[in-house]
């Protein structure tokens, strides 16, 4: 069981999610500011960027939960196997 490793992974993935959201918001603001009309980039954002962003955030949250669960479980000590004890005698 390594709770410190699970905590480090949790914090790292939390930072990734926040940075990804900031990136998506920044790209959206950049597209809107650089277009002649603010509604020009909206179809591309709604059709392409938003589904990709939602899918990525969903996968990151799912992956985060699975990785934290995996690293929170106790590890198996393979040196405590009966066959290695019998071979060692």
NORSUL-V156454 format. One record per residue. N is the residue number from 1. NEAR is the number of other ideal C-beta (glycine too) atoms within 12 Angstrom. Layout:
n->{N,N}
near->{NEAR,NEAR}
This chain:
n->{1,2,3,4,5,6,7,8,9,10,11,12,13,14,15,16,17,18,19,20,21,22,23,24,25,26,27,28,29,30,31,32,33,34,35,36,37,38,39,40,41,42,43,44,45,46,47,48,49,50,51,52,53,54,55,56,57,58,59,60,61,62,63,64,65,66,67,68,69,70,71,72,73,74,75,76,77,78,79,80,81,82,83,84,85,86,87,88,89}
near->{13,15,14,12,18,23,16,16,25,25,16,20,26,18,16,22,24,16,17,24,20,15,19,25,18,15,22,24,16,15,24,20,14,13,17,10,12,14,13,14,23,17,14,18,25,16,11,18,24,20,15,19,23,18,16,21,23,16,19,26,21,16,20,24,18,18,23,24,14,17,23,19,15,11,13,9,9,10,11,11,12,11,11,12,11,8,8,10,7}
